[in-house]
Amino acid sequence: MADPPPNVLELINAHVTGFDAAMGLRYVRATARELIAETSIGDQHLQPYGLVHGGVYAGMIEALCSTGAALSVMERGGSAVGLENTTSFLRAARGGVLRCVARPLHQGRSTQVWQAEVRDGEDRLLATGRVRLQVLERGQEAAGKVVALRRAAGEG
């Protein structure tokens, strides 16, 4: 698979909405074989003990793996949705920056499997995960509607 167009980071970041926006995701690299995104830890990322909530790690892993799979099938009009997310929490964090790196393990016609790691600003491994995704062809539905990108803020 060829690398996405040079402006793909602008396009991805323009469509960070919903939960991904609430996490504060900023994509910093997007190629055919690797996606990288970061977020700065704020109070909204913490559970009652003051540690980063495990859902943030799982959410970052899901977002990057799903985005990577979607990019890989976008040229043919496809999209990708998560079927399974397995995330292991290895080390706690309380502040700083989280950096997630995702890479494909398997890219088939109907399913893909991606793996990801979340590290802190000192490059310590905090969480690992694997996401299995279903590839949807153009016009296919999920939850009763055709899967399509939601419009970013300010788009007509």
Stockholm file with secondary structure:
# STOCKHOLM 1.0

chainA/1-156         MADPPPNVLELINAHVTGFDAAMGLRYVRATARELIAETSIGDQHLQPYGLVHGGVYAGMIEALCSTGAALSVMERGGSAVGLENTTSFLRAARGGVLRCVARPLHQGRSTQVWQAEVRDGEDRLLATGRVRLQVLERGQEAAGKVVALRRAAGEG
#=GR chainA/1-156 SS CCCCCTTHHHHHHHTCCHHHHHHTCEEEEEETTEEEEEEECCGGGBCTTSSBCHHHHHHHHHHHHHHHHHHHHHTTTCEEEEEEEEEEECSCCCSSEEEEEEEEEEECSSEEEEEEEEECTTCCEEEEEEEEEEEECTTCEETTEECCCCCCTTCC
#=GC SS_cons         CCCCCTTHHHHHHHTCCHHHHHHTCEEEEEETTEEEEEEECCGGGBCTTSSBCHHHHHHHHHHHHHHHHHHHHHTTTCEEEEEEEEEEECSCCCSSEEEEEEEEEEECSSEEEEEEEEECTTCCEEEEEEEEEEEECTTCEETTEECCCCCCTTCC
//
